[in-house]
Amino acid sequence: MSSDIIVSCTDRWQVYHRLQALDIDCRCSGFQPLKVSLRTPTEALQLWSIVRRVSQPKHVLVKSLQQSWRAPAAER
């Protein structure tokens, strides 16, 4: 499955390099959307996580992490 991912120009290169490090097939040209080919559900989850990390404000990510630390293991 191939998709165009729309992220800001500055975030696009960060996402691209992280996907490359994870060996996820992606292409990125100047002034074009990031193109990602996902082969597995795990790759889709990794893409979601990377895009979320670069696009969410830091305080939102910190709050989410703090909530997951407080949750009992059975709820995770």
All heavy atoms as a GROMACS GRO file, in nm:
protein
  616
    1MET      N    1   0.085  -0.117   0.000
    1MET     CA    2   0.000   0.000   0.000
    1MET      C    3   0.090   0.123   0.000
    1MET      O    4   0.178   0.137   0.083
    1MET     CB    5  -0.089  -0.003   0.125
    1MET     CG    6  -0.172   0.121   0.142
    1MET     SD    7  -0.283   0.110   0.282
    1MET     CE    8  -0.180   0.178   0.408
    2SER      N    9   0.066   0.214  -0.093
    2SER     CA   10   0.145   0.336  -0.102
    2SER      C   11   0.055   0.455  -0.074
    2SER      O   12  -0.059   0.458  -0.117
    2SER     CB   13   0.205   0.348  -0.242
    2SER     OG   14   0.285   0.462  -0.251
    3SER      N   15   0.107   0.553   0.001
    3SER     CA   16   0.029   0.670   0.035
    3SER      C   17   0.116   0.794   0.031
    3SER      O   18   0.235   0.788   0.054
    3SER     CB   19  -0.028   0.662   0.176
    3SER     OG   20  -0.051   0.537   0.221
    4ASP      N   21   0.050   0.908   0.003
    4ASP     CA   22   0.116   1.036   0.016
    4ASP      C   23   0.088   1.087   0.156
    4ASP      O   24  -0.026   1.086   0.202
    4ASP     CB   25   0.061   1.139  -0.083
    4ASP     CG   26   0.100   1.106  -0.227
    4ASP    OD1   27   0.183   1.016  -0.246
    4ASP    OD2   28   0.047   1.171  -0.317
    5ILE      N   29   0.192   1.128   0.227
    5ILE     CA   30   0.179   1.179   0.363
    5ILE      C   31   0.205   1.328   0.359
    5ILE      O   32   0.310   1.372   0.312
    5ILE     CB   33   0.279   1.109   0.458
    5ILE    CG1   34   0.266   0.957   0.449
    5ILE    CG2   35   0.262   1.158   0.599
    5ILE    CD1   36   0.131   0.902   0.484
    6ILE      N   37   0.111   1.406   0.408
    6ILE     CA   38   0.126   1.550   0.408
    6ILE      C   39   0.173   1.595   0.547
    6ILE      O   40   0.100   1.580   0.645
    6ILE     CB   41  -0.006   1.621   0.373
    6ILE    CG1   42  -0.064   1.566   0.243
    6ILE    CG2   43   0.014   1.772   0.366
    6ILE    CD1   44   0.020   1.586   0.121
    7VAL      N   45   0.295   1.644   0.554
    7VAL     CA   46   0.350   1.703   0.676
    7VAL      C   47   0.424   1.830   0.635
    7VAL      O   48   0.457   1.848   0.518
    7VAL     CB   49   0.444   1.606   0.753
    7VAL    CG1   50   0.370   1.489   0.810
    7VAL    CG2   51   0.557   1.557   0.665
    8SER      N   52   0.450   1.917   0.728
    8SER     CA   53   0.518   2.042   0.696
    8SER      C   54   0.656   2.014   0.637
    8SER      O   55   0.714   1.907   0.659
    8SER     CB   56   0.531   2.130   0.820
    8SER     OG   57   0.628   2.077   0.907
    9CYS      N   58   0.708   2.109   0.562
    9CYS     CA   59   0.839   2.092   0.497
    9CYS      C   60   0.948   2.057   0.597
    9CYS      O   61   1.030   1.970   0.572
    9CYS     CB   62   0.877   2.218   0.421
    9CYS     SG   63   0.784   2.238   0.269
   10THR      N   64   0.950   2.125   0.709
   10THR     CA   65   1.056   2.099   0.807
   10THR      C   66   1.039   1.962   0.871
   10THR      O   67   1.137   1.892   0.894
   10THR     CB   68   1.059   2.207   0.917
   10THR    OG1   69   0.930   2.218   0.975
   10THR    CG2   70   1.102   2.340   0.861
   11ASP      N   71   0.916   1.922   0.898
   11ASP     CA   72   0.891   1.791   0.958
   11ASP      C   73   0.909   1.677   0.858
   11ASP      O   74   0.946   1.566   0.895
   11ASP     CB   75   0.749   1.784   1.015
   11ASP     CG   76   0.729   1.876   1.134
   11ASP    OD1   77   0.830   1.918   1.194
   11ASP    OD2   78   0.613   1.906   1.166
   12ARG      N   79   0.882   1.705   0.731
   12ARG     CA   80   0.888   1.601   0.627
   12ARG      C   81   1.025   1.533   0.623
   12ARG      O   82   1.034   1.411   0.619
   12ARG     CB   83   0.855   1.662   0.492
   12ARG     CG   84   0.853   1.560   0.381
   12ARG     CD   85   0.815   1.622   0.249
   12ARG     NE   86   0.913   1.723   0.214
   12ARG     CZ   87   0.887   1.828   0.140
   12ARG    NH1   88   0.766   1.849   0.093
   12ARG    NH2   89   0.981   1.915   0.110
   13TRP      N   90   1.132   1.612   0.629
   13TRP     CA   91   1.265   1.552   0.621
   13TRP      C   92   1.298   1.471   0.746
   13TRP      O   93   1.363   1.367   0.739
   13TRP     CB   94   1.371   1.659   0.595
   13TRP     CG   95   1.358   1.709   0.454
   13TRP    CD1   96   1.310   1.830   0.416
   13TRP    CD2   97   1.387   1.637   0.335
   13TRP    NE1   98   1.307   1.839   0.279
   13TRP    CE2   99   1.355   1.721   0.226
   13TRP    CE3  100   1.436   1.510   0.308
   13TRP    CZ2  101   1.371   1.682   0.093
   13TRP    CZ3  102   1.453   1.472   0.175
   13TRP    CH2  103   1.421   1.557   0.070
   14GLN      N  104   1.251   1.516   0.861
   14GLN     CA  105   1.272   1.440   0.985
   14GLN      C  106   1.199   1.305   0.977
   14GLN      O  107   1.256   1.202   1.013
   14GLN     CB  108   1.222   1.522   1.104
   14GLN     CG  109   1.254   1.461   1.237
   14GLN     CD  110   1.211   1.551   1.353
   14GLN    OE1  111   1.160   1.659   1.335
   14GLN    NE2  112   1.232   1.503   1.473
   15VAL      N  113   1.075   1.307   0.928
   15VAL     CA  114   0.998   1.183   0.912
   15VAL      C  115   1.068   1.092   0.811
   15VAL      O  116   1.084   0.972   0.834
   15VAL     CB  117   0.852   1.214   0.869
   15VAL    CG1  118   0.778   1.087   0.832
   15VAL    CG2  119   0.778   1.289   0.979
   16TYR      N  120   1.108   1.150   0.699
   16TYR     CA  121   1.174   1.073   0.594
   16TYR      C  122   1.298   1.001   0.647
   16TYR      O  123   1.316   0.880   0.627
   16TYR     CB  124   1.213   1.166   0.479
   16TYR     CG  125   1.302   1.103   0.375
   16TYR    CD1  126   1.249   1.018   0.279
   16TYR    CD2  127   1.439   1.128   0.374
   16TYR    CE1  128   1.331   0.959   0.183
   16TYR    CE2  129   1.522   1.071   0.279
   16TYR     CZ  130   1.467   0.986   0.184
   16TYR     OH  131   1.549   0.929   0.090
   17HIS      N  132   1.384   1.072   0.718
   17HIS     CA  133   1.507   1.012   0.769
   17HIS      C  134   1.479   0.904   0.873
   17HIS      O  135   1.547   0.801   0.878
   17HIS     CB  136   1.602   1.119   0.824
   17HIS     CG  137   1.663   1.201   0.715
   17HIS    ND1  138   1.749   1.151   0.621
   17HIS    CD2  139   1.647   1.332   0.683
   17HIS    CE1  140   1.785   1.245   0.537
   17HIS    NE2  141   1.723   1.356   0.572
   18ARG      N  142   1.378   0.924   0.955
   18ARG     CA  143   1.343   0.821   1.055
   18ARG      C  144   1.288   0.696   0.987
   18ARG      O  145   1.322   0.584   1.025
   18ARG     CB  146   1.241   0.879   1.155
   18ARG     CG  147   1.206   0.783   1.265
   18ARG     CD  148   1.328   0.753   1.354
   18ARG     NE  149   1.292   0.654   1.452
   18ARG     CZ  150   1.359   0.541   1.473
   18ARG    NH1  151   1.469   0.514   1.407
   18ARG    NH2  152   1.318   0.455   1.563
   19LEU      N  153   1.204   0.715   0.884
   19LEU     CA  154   1.152   0.600   0.809
   19LEU      C  155   1.266   0.525   0.740
   19LEU      O  156   1.267   0.401   0.738
   19LEU     CB  157   1.048   0.645   0.707
   19LEU     CG  158   0.917   0.697   0.765
   19LEU    CD1  159   0.830   0.756   0.654
   19LEU    CD2  160   0.842   0.590   0.841
   20GLN      N  161   1.361   0.598   0.685
   20GLN     CA  162   1.478   0.535   0.623
   20GLN      C  163   1.554   0.451   0.726
   20GLN      O  164   1.596   0.340   0.696
   20GLN     CB  165   1.570   0.642   0.563
   20GLN     CG  166   1.515   0.708   0.440
   20GLN     CD  167   1.525   0.620   0.318
   20GLN    OE1  168   1.633   0.574   0.283
   20GLN    NE2  169   1.411   0.594   0.255
   21ALA      N  170   1.572   0.505   0.846
   21ALA     CA  171   1.643   0.432   0.952
   21ALA      C  172   1.570   0.304   0.989
   21ALA      O  173   1.634   0.206   1.028
   21ALA     CB  174   1.660   0.522   1.074
   22LEU      N  175   1.437   0.304   0.977
   22LEU     CA  176   1.357   0.185   1.008
   22LEU      C  177   1.341   0.093   0.887
   22LEU      O  178   1.272  -0.008   0.893
   22LEU     CB  179   1.219   0.226   1.059
   22LEU     CG  180   1.218   0.295   1.195
   22LEU    CD1  181   1.081   0.354   1.224
   22LEU    CD2  182   1.259   0.197   1.304
   23ASP      N  183   1.406   0.128   0.775
   23ASP     CA  184   1.400   0.051   0.652
   23ASP      C  185   1.257   0.041   0.596
   23ASP      O  186   1.216  -0.062   0.545
   23ASP     CB  187   1.460  -0.089   0.672
   23ASP     CG  188   1.504  -0.152   0.542
   23ASP    OD1  189   1.537  -0.077   0.447
   23ASP    OD2  190   1.502  -0.276   0.531
   24ILE      N  191   1.183   0.151   0.608
   24ILE     CA  192   1.049   0.160   0.550
   24ILE      C  193   1.062   0.236   0.418
   24ILE      O  194   1.120   0.344   0.414
   24ILE     CB  195   0.951   0.231   0.646
   24ILE    CG1  196   0.933   0.146   0.772
   24ILE    CG2  197   0.816   0.256   0.578
   24ILE    CD1  198   0.848   0.211   0.880
   25ASP      N  199   1.011   0.178   0.310
   25ASP     CA  200   1.024   0.236   0.177
   25ASP      C  201   0.953   0.370   0.169
   25ASP      O  202   0.833   0.379   0.192
   25ASP     CB  203   0.965   0.138   0.074
   25ASP     CG  204   0.984   0.187  -0.067
   25ASP    OD1  205   1.088   0.248  -0.097
   25ASP    OD2  206   0.893   0.163  -0.149
   26CYS      N  207   1.029   0.475   0.136
   26CYS     CA  208   0.971   0.609   0.123
   26CYS      C  209   1.055   0.692   0.028
   26CYS      O  210   1.172   0.665   0.006
   26CYS     CB  211   0.959   0.677   0.259
   26CYS     SG  212   1.114   0.697   0.347
   27ARG      N  213   0.989   0.792  -0.032
   27ARG     CA  214   1.055   0.883  -0.124
   27ARG      C  215   1.013   1.024  -0.090
   27ARG      O  216   0.900   1.049  -0.053
   27ARG     CB  217   1.013   0.851  -0.268
   27ARG     CG  218   1.062   0.716  -0.314
   27ARG     CD  219   0.992   0.664  -0.437
   27ARG     NE  220   0.848   0.648  -0.432
   27ARG     CZ  221   0.780   0.558  -0.361
   27ARG    NH1  222   0.846   0.477  -0.281
   27ARG    NH2  223   0.650   0.550  -0.366
   28CYS      N  224   1.105   1.117  -0.108
   28CYS     CA  225   1.076   1.256  -0.075
   28CYS      C  226   1.149   1.346  -0.173
   28CYS      O  227   1.271   1.343  -0.182
   28CYS     CB  228   1.122   1.285   0.068
   28CYS     SG  229   1.061   1.438   0.134
   29SER      N  230   1.073   1.424  -0.250
   29SER     CA  231   1.130   1.520  -0.344
   29SER      C  232   1.096   1.660  -0.297
   29SER      O  233   0.997   1.680  -0.225
   29SER     CB  234   1.071   1.499  -0.483
   29SER     OG  235   1.095   1.368  -0.528
   30GLY      N  236   1.174   1.757  -0.340
   30GLY     CA  237   1.146   1.895  -0.303
   30GLY      C  238   1.007   1.939  -0.347
   30GLY      O  239   0.965   1.909  -0.459
   31PHE      N  240   0.937   2.005  -0.260
   31PHE     CA  241   0.804   2.061  -0.286
   31PHE      C  242   0.700   1.956  -0.324
   31PHE      O  243   0.603   1.985  -0.392
   31PHE     CB  244   0.811   2.170  -0.394
   31PHE     CG  245   0.910   2.278  -0.361
   31PHE    CD1  246   1.031   2.285  -0.427
   31PHE    CD2  247   0.883   2.370  -0.260
   31PHE    CE1  248   1.124   2.383  -0.395
   31PHE    CE2  249   0.976   2.468  -0.227
   31PHE     CZ  250   1.096   2.474  -0.295
   32GLN      N  251   0.721   1.833  -0.282
   32GLN     CA  252   0.628   1.723  -0.307
   32GLN      C  253   0.595   1.654  -0.176
   32GLN      O  254   0.674   1.656  -0.083
   32GLN     CB  255   0.690   1.621  -0.404
   32GLN     CG  256   0.721   1.675  -0.541
   32GLN     CD  257   0.596   1.717  -0.615
   32GLN    OE1  258   0.495   1.647  -0.613
   32GLN    NE2  259   0.601   1.833  -0.679
   33PRO      N  260   0.478   1.586  -0.170
   33PRO     CA  261   0.446   1.510  -0.048
   33PRO      C  262   0.544   1.394  -0.029
   33PRO      O  263   0.602   1.345  -0.126
   33PRO     CB  264   0.305   1.457  -0.072
   33PRO     CG  265   0.254   1.529  -0.190
   33PRO     CD  266   0.371   1.580  -0.267
   34LEU      N  267   0.559   1.353   0.092
   34LEU     CA  268   0.637   1.234   0.125
   34LEU      C  269   0.556   1.113   0.079
   34LEU      O  270   0.438   1.103   0.108
   34LEU     CB  271   0.660   1.229   0.276
   34LEU     CG  272   0.727   1.106   0.335
   34LEU    CD1  273   0.868   1.090   0.281
   34LEU    CD2  274   0.729   1.116   0.486
   35LYS      N  275   0.618   1.024   0.004
   35LYS     CA  276   0.550   0.903  -0.044
   35LYS      C  277   0.604   0.784   0.034
   35LYS      O  278   0.724   0.761   0.040
   35LYS     CB  279   0.572   0.884  -0.193
   35LYS     CG  280   0.511   0.996  -0.276
   35LYS     CD  281   0.516   0.963  -0.422
   35LYS     CE  282   0.457   1.075  -0.503
   35LYS     NZ  283   0.315   1.083  -0.497
   36VAL      N  284   0.513   0.710   0.095
   36VAL     CA  285   0.550   0.598   0.180
   36VAL      C  286   0.479   0.473   0.131
   36VAL      O  287   0.359   0.476   0.104
   36VAL     CB  288   0.511   0.624   0.327
   36VAL    CG1  289   0.552   0.509   0.416
   36VAL    CG2  290   0.572   0.754   0.376
   37SER      N  291   0.553   0.362   0.121
   37SER     CA  292   0.495   0.233   0.086
   37SER      C  293   0.497   0.146   0.212
   37SER      O  294   0.604   0.110   0.261
   37SER     CB  295   0.574   0.164  -0.025
   37SER     OG  296   0.565   0.238  -0.143
   38LEU      N  297   0.379   0.116   0.262
   38LEU     CA  298   0.368   0.037   0.384
   38LEU      C  299   0.339  -0.108   0.348
   38LEU      O  300   0.250  -0.137   0.269
   38LEU     CB  301   0.255   0.093   0.472
   38LEU     CG  302   0.274   0.239   0.514
   38LEU    CD1  303   0.149   0.290   0.583
   38LEU    CD2  304   0.395   0.254   0.603
   39ARG      N  305   0.416  -0.198   0.407
   39ARG     CA  306   0.401  -0.341   0.377
   39ARG      C  307   0.330  -0.416   0.489
   39ARG      O  308   0.275  -0.523   0.465
   39ARG     CB  309   0.539  -0.403   0.352
   39ARG     CG  310   0.610  -0.344   0.231
   39ARG     CD  311   0.751  -0.400   0.218
   39ARG     NE  312   0.832  -0.355   0.331
   39ARG     CZ  313   0.941  -0.281   0.321
   39ARG    NH1  314   0.983  -0.244   0.204
   39ARG    NH2  315   1.008  -0.245   0.428
   40THR      N  316   0.334  -0.363   0.610
   40THR     CA  317   0.278  -0.436   0.724
   40THR      C  318   0.203  -0.340   0.816
   40THR      O  319   0.227  -0.219   0.814
   40THR     CB  320   0.389  -0.504   0.807
   40THR    OG1  321   0.470  -0.403   0.867
   40THR    CG2  322   0.476  -0.596   0.721
   41PRO      N  323   0.116  -0.394   0.901
   41PRO     CA  324   0.051  -0.310   1.001
   41PRO      C  325   0.153  -0.245   1.097
   41PRO      O  326   0.133  -0.133   1.142
   41PRO     CB  327  -0.041  -0.406   1.076
   41PRO     CG  328  -0.069  -0.516   0.979
   41PRO     CD  329   0.059  -0.529   0.899
   42THR      N  330   0.262  -0.313   1.124
   42THR     CA  331   0.366  -0.257   1.211
   42THR      C  332   0.426  -0.132   1.149
   42THR      O  333   0.448  -0.032   1.218
   42THR     CB  334   0.476  -0.362   1.239
   42THR    OG1  335   0.416  -0.474   1.303
   42THR    CG2  336   0.586  -0.305   1.326
   43GLU      N  337   0.450  -0.135   1.018
   43GLU     CA  338   0.504  -0.017   0.950
   43GLU      C  339   0.403   0.098   0.955
   43GLU      O  340   0.442   0.213   0.972
   43GLU     CB  341   0.540  -0.049   0.805
   43GLU     CG  342   0.665  -0.134   0.794
   43GLU     CD  343   0.707  -0.161   0.652
   43GLU    OE1  344   0.631  -0.127   0.556
   43GLU    OE2  345   0.817  -0.216   0.633
   44ALA      N  346   0.274   0.067   0.943
   44ALA     CA  347   0.171   0.171   0.952
   44ALA      C  348   0.172   0.234   1.092
   44ALA      O  349   0.162   0.357   1.106
   44ALA     CB  350   0.033   0.113   0.921
   45LEU      N  351   0.186   0.153   1.195
   45LEU     CA  352   0.192   0.204   1.332
   45LEU      C  353   0.317   0.287   1.354
   45LEU      O  354   0.313   0.393   1.418
   45LEU     CB  355   0.186   0.087   1.431
   45LEU     CG  356   0.183   0.124   1.578
   45LEU    CD1  357   0.062   0.211   1.609
   45LEU    CD2  358   0.181   0.000   1.664
   46GLN      N  359   0.429   0.243   1.299
   46GLN     CA  360   0.553   0.320   1.312
   46GLN      C  361   0.540   0.456   1.243
   46GLN      O  362   0.582   0.558   1.297
   46GLN     CB  363   0.671   0.242   1.254
   46GLN     CG  364   0.711   0.125   1.341
   46GLN     CD  365   0.815   0.037   1.276
   46GLN    OE1  366   0.809   0.008   1.157
   46GLN    NE2  367   0.912  -0.007   1.356
   47LEU      N  368   0.479   0.458   1.125
   47LEU     CA  369   0.457   0.584   1.054
   47LEU      C  370   0.369   0.676   1.137
   47LEU      O  371   0.401   0.794   1.154
   47LEU     CB  372   0.394   0.558   0.917
   47LEU     CG  373   0.351   0.683   0.840
   47LEU    CD1  374   0.470   0.772   0.809
   47LEU    CD2  375   0.275   0.643   0.715
   48TRP      N  376   0.260   0.624   1.188
   48TRP     CA  377   0.169   0.704   1.272
   48TRP      C  378   0.244   0.763   1.391
   48TRP      O  379   0.231   0.882   1.422
   48TRP     CB  380   0.052   0.619   1.320
   48TRP     CG  381  -0.032   0.688   1.422
   48TRP    CD1  382  -0.132   0.779   1.398
   48TRP    CD2  383  -0.023   0.675   1.564
   48TRP    NE1  384  -0.184   0.822   1.517
   48TRP    CE2  385  -0.119   0.760   1.621
   48TRP    CE3  386   0.058   0.599   1.648
   48TRP    CZ2  387  -0.138   0.770   1.758
   48TRP    CZ3  388   0.040   0.609   1.784
   48TRP    CH2  389  -0.057   0.695   1.838
   49SER      N  390   0.325   0.681   1.456
   49SER     CA  391   0.398   0.725   1.574
   49SER      C  392   0.499   0.836   1.540
   49SER      O  393   0.510   0.935   1.613
   49SER     CB  394   0.470   0.605   1.636
   49SER     OG  395   0.546   0.645   1.747
   50ILE      N  396   0.569   0.820   1.429
   50ILE     CA  397   0.668   0.920   1.389
   50ILE      C  398   0.601   1.052   1.355
   50ILE      O  399   0.643   1.159   1.401
   50ILE     CB  400   0.751   0.868   1.270
   50ILE    CG1  401   0.837   0.749   1.314
   50ILE    CG2  402   0.838   0.979   1.212
   50ILE    CD1  403   0.892   0.668   1.199
   51VAL      N  404   0.494   1.046   1.275
   51VAL     CA  405   0.424   1.169   1.236
   51VAL      C  406   0.365   1.236   1.359
   51VAL      O  407   0.373   1.359   1.374
   51VAL     CB  408   0.316   1.140   1.129
   51VAL    CG1  409   0.228   1.262   1.106
   51VAL    CG2  410   0.381   1.094   0.999
   52ARG      N  411   0.309   1.159   1.449
   52ARG     CA  412   0.254   1.215   1.573
   52ARG      C  413   0.362   1.285   1.654
   52ARG      O  414   0.344   1.394   1.705
   52ARG     CB  415   0.188   1.105   1.655
   52ARG     CG  416   0.125   1.156   1.782
   52ARG     CD  417   0.047   1.042   1.851
   52ARG     NE  418  -0.015   1.089   1.971
   52ARG     CZ  419   0.036   1.074   2.093
   52ARG    NH1  420   0.150   1.010   2.110
   52ARG    NH2  421  -0.027   1.120   2.198
   53ARG      N  422   0.478   1.220   1.664
   53ARG     CA  423   0.587   1.275   1.746
   53ARG      C  424   0.636   1.409   1.691
   53ARG      O  425   0.665   1.501   1.767
   53ARG     CB  426   0.703   1.176   1.753
   53ARG     CG  427   0.818   1.224   1.840
   53ARG     CD  428   0.929   1.123   1.854
   53ARG     NE  429   0.976   1.069   1.729
   53ARG     CZ  430   1.071   1.124   1.653
   53ARG    NH1  431   1.128   1.236   1.690
   53ARG    NH2  432   1.108   1.067   1.541
   54VAL      N  433   0.643   1.423   1.560
   54VAL     CA  434   0.694   1.548   1.505
   54VAL      C  435   0.587   1.656   1.490
   54VAL      O  436   0.620   1.774   1.481
   54VAL     CB  437   0.767   1.529   1.370
   54VAL    CG1  438   0.884   1.434   1.385
   54VAL    CG2  439   0.674   1.485   1.260
   55SER      N  440   0.459   1.616   1.489
   55SER     CA  441   0.354   1.715   1.463
   55SER      C  442   0.281   1.764   1.589
   55SER      O  443   0.218   1.869   1.585
   55SER     CB  444   0.253   1.660   1.363
   55SER     OG  445   0.187   1.547   1.417
   56GLN      N  446   0.289   1.689   1.697
   56GLN     CA  447   0.220   1.728   1.819
   56GLN      C  448   0.308   1.821   1.903
   56GLN      O  449   0.430   1.804   1.907
   56GLN     CB  450   0.186   1.605   1.904
   56GLN     CG  451   0.083   1.515   1.843
   56GLN     CD  452  -0.055   1.578   1.843
   56GLN    OE1  453  -0.097   1.640   1.939
   56GLN    NE2  454  -0.125   1.564   1.732
   57PRO      N  455   0.246   1.916   1.971
   57PRO     CA  456   0.325   2.000   2.064
   57PRO      C  457   0.385   1.913   2.175
   57PRO      O  458   0.327   1.811   2.214
   57PRO     CB  459   0.222   2.097   2.122
   57PRO     CG  460   0.104   2.089   2.032
   57PRO     CD  461   0.106   1.955   1.967
   58LYS      N  462   0.499   1.955   2.223
   58LYS     CA  463   0.571   1.878   2.325
   58LYS      C  464   0.484   1.852   2.449
   58LYS      O  465   0.484   1.741   2.502
   58LYS     CB  466   0.699   1.949   2.365
   58LYS     CG  467   0.784   1.870   2.461
   58LYS     CD  468   0.914   1.942   2.491
   58LYS     CE  469   0.996   1.862   2.591
   58LYS     NZ  470   1.125   1.926   2.618
   59HIS      N  471   0.407   1.952   2.495
   59HIS     CA  472   0.327   1.933   2.616
   59HIS      C  473   0.220   1.825   2.596
   59HIS      O  474   0.186   1.754   2.691
   59HIS     CB  475   0.266   2.066   2.663
   59HIS     CG  476   0.153   2.114   2.578
   59HIS    ND1  477   0.173   2.189   2.464
   59HIS    CD2  478   0.019   2.098   2.591
   59HIS    CE1  479   0.055   2.217   2.410
   59HIS    NE2  480  -0.040   2.162   2.485
   60VAL      N  481   0.169   1.808   2.476
   60VAL     CA  482   0.070   1.702   2.449
   60VAL      C  483   0.137   1.565   2.460
   60VAL      O  484   0.081   1.472   2.518
   60VAL     CB  485   0.007   1.723   2.310
   60VAL    CG1  486  -0.081   1.604   2.272
   60VAL    CG2  487  -0.073   1.852   2.307
   61LEU      N  488   0.257   1.552   2.404
   61LEU     CA  489   0.329   1.426   2.411
   61LEU      C  490   0.368   1.391   2.554
   61LEU      O  491   0.358   1.275   2.596
   61LEU     CB  492   0.453   1.431   2.322
   61LEU     CG  493   0.427   1.451   2.173
   61LEU    CD1  494   0.558   1.473   2.098
   61LEU    CD2  495   0.350   1.335   2.115
   62VAL      N  496   0.410   1.491   2.631
   62VAL     CA  497   0.447   1.468   2.771
   62VAL      C  498   0.326   1.422   2.850
   62VAL      O  499   0.332   1.325   2.927
   62VAL     CB  500   0.509   1.595   2.833
   62VAL    CG1  501   0.522   1.583   2.984
   62VAL    CG2  502   0.645   1.624   2.771
   63LYS      N  503   0.212   1.488   2.830
   63LYS     CA  504   0.089   1.450   2.901
   63LYS      C  505   0.048   1.307   2.868
   63LYS      O  506   0.013   1.229   2.958
   63LYS     CB  507  -0.024   1.546   2.866
   63LYS     CG  508  -0.151   1.520   2.942
   63LYS     CD  509  -0.257   1.622   2.909
   63LYS     CE  510  -0.385   1.591   2.983
   63LYS     NZ  511  -0.492   1.686   2.950
   64SER      N  512   0.056   1.270   2.741
   64SER     CA  513   0.022   1.134   2.699
   64SER      C  514   0.114   1.032   2.765
   64SER      O  515   0.070   0.927   2.812
   64SER     CB  516   0.032   1.124   2.548
   64SER     OG  517   0.010   0.994   2.504
   65LEU      N  518   0.242   1.062   2.768
   65LEU     CA  519   0.339   0.972   2.830
   65LEU      C  520   0.314   0.959   2.980
   65LEU      O  521   0.316   0.849   3.036
   65LEU     CB  522   0.481   1.022   2.803
   65LEU     CG  523   0.595   0.932   2.844
   65LEU    CD1  524   0.584   0.796   2.779
   65LEU    CD2  525   0.727   0.997   2.808
   66GLN      N  526   0.287   1.071   3.047
   66GLN     CA  527   0.260   1.067   3.190
   66GLN      C  528   0.135   0.984   3.220
   66GLN      O  529   0.131   0.907   3.316
   66GLN     CB  530   0.243   1.209   3.245
   66GLN     CG  531   0.373   1.284   3.251
   66GLN     CD  532   0.354   1.431   3.286
   66GLN    OE1  533   0.249   1.490   3.261
   66GLN    NE2  534   0.459   1.492   3.340
   67GLN      N  535   0.031   0.997   3.137
   67GLN     CA  536  -0.090   0.919   3.157
   67GLN      C  537  -0.065   0.770   3.139
   67GLN      O  538  -0.119   0.688   3.213
   67GLN     CB  539  -0.200   0.966   3.061
   67GLN     CG  540  -0.258   1.100   3.097
   67GLN     CD  541  -0.355   1.152   2.992
   67GLN    OE1  542  -0.355   1.109   2.878
   67GLN    NE2  543  -0.437   1.248   3.032
   68SER      N  544   0.018   0.735   3.042
   68SER     CA  545   0.046   0.593   3.021
   68SER      C  546   0.128   0.534   3.136
   68SER      O  547   0.112   0.417   3.170
   68SER     CB  548   0.118   0.570   2.887
   68SER     OG  549   0.248   0.621   2.892
   69TRP      N  550   0.214   0.615   3.199
   69TRP     CA  551   0.290   0.568   3.314
   69TRP      C  552   0.199   0.544   3.434
   69TRP      O  553   0.225   0.456   3.516
   69TRP     CB  554   0.398   0.668   3.353
   69TRP     CG  555   0.516   0.669   3.262
   69TRP    CD1  556   0.558   0.569   3.178
   69TRP    CD2  557   0.608   0.777   3.246
   69TRP    NE1  558   0.670   0.610   3.111
   69TRP    CE2  559   0.705   0.736   3.150
   69TRP    CE3  560   0.621   0.902   3.302
   69TRP    CZ2  561   0.810   0.815   3.111
   69TRP    CZ3  562   0.726   0.981   3.262
   69TRP    CH2  563   0.820   0.938   3.168
   70ARG      N  564   0.093   0.624   3.447
   70ARG     CA  565   0.003   0.611   3.562
   70ARG      C  566  -0.098   0.498   3.545
   70ARG      O  567  -0.154   0.452   3.643
   70ARG     CB  568  -0.073   0.742   3.581
   70ARG     CG  569   0.015   0.852   3.633
   70ARG     CD  570  -0.068   0.975   3.667
   70ARG     NE  571   0.018   1.091   3.674
   70ARG     CZ  572   0.008   1.199   3.598
   70ARG    NH1  573  -0.088   1.208   3.509
   70ARG    NH2  574   0.092   1.299   3.609
   71ALA      N  575  -0.123   0.457   3.423
   71ALA     CA  576  -0.224   0.353   3.397
   71ALA      C  577  -0.175   0.218   3.451
   71ALA      O  578  -0.060   0.182   3.432
   71ALA     CB  579  -0.252   0.343   3.249
   72PRO      N  580  -0.264   0.142   3.513
   72PRO     CA  581  -0.227   0.007   3.556
   72PRO      C  582  -0.189  -0.077   3.435
   72PRO      O  583  -0.239  -0.055   3.325
   72PRO     CB  584  -0.354  -0.046   3.622
   72PRO     CG  585  -0.435   0.074   3.654
   72PRO     CD  586  -0.399   0.178   3.552
   73ALA      N  587  -0.103  -0.175   3.454
   73ALA     CA  588  -0.054  -0.258   3.345
   73ALA      C  589  -0.169  -0.325   3.269
   73ALA      O  590  -0.160  -0.344   3.148
   73ALA     CB  591   0.042  -0.361   3.398
   74ALA      N  592  -0.276  -0.361   3.336
   74ALA     CA  593  -0.389  -0.429   3.271
   74ALA      C  594  -0.458  -0.338   3.169
   74ALA      O  595  -0.519  -0.387   3.075
   74ALA     CB  596  -0.490  -0.474   3.376
   75GLU      N  597  -0.450  -0.206   3.185
   75GLU     CA  598  -0.515  -0.113   3.092
   75GLU      C  599  -0.430  -0.082   2.970
   75GLU      O  600  -0.478  -0.025   2.876
   75GLU     CB  601  -0.548   0.017   3.164
   75GLU     CG  602  -0.655   0.003   3.270
   75GLU     CD  603  -0.684   0.135   3.338
   75GLU    OE1  604  -0.648   0.242   3.284
   75GLU    OE2  605  -0.742   0.133   3.448
   76ARG      N  606  -0.305  -0.118   2.969
   76ARG     CA  607  -0.216  -0.084   2.858
   76ARG      C  608  -0.230  -0.177   2.745
   76ARG      O  609  -0.258  -0.273   2.719
   76ARG     CB  610  -0.070  -0.082   2.903
   76ARG     CG  611  -0.044   0.035   2.991
   76ARG     CD  612   0.101   0.044   3.025
   76ARG     NE  613   0.108   0.088   3.162
   76ARG     CZ  614   0.211   0.077   3.238
   76ARG    NH1  615   0.320   0.022   3.193
   76ARG    NH2  616   0.211   0.122   3.360
   0.00000   0.00000   0.00000
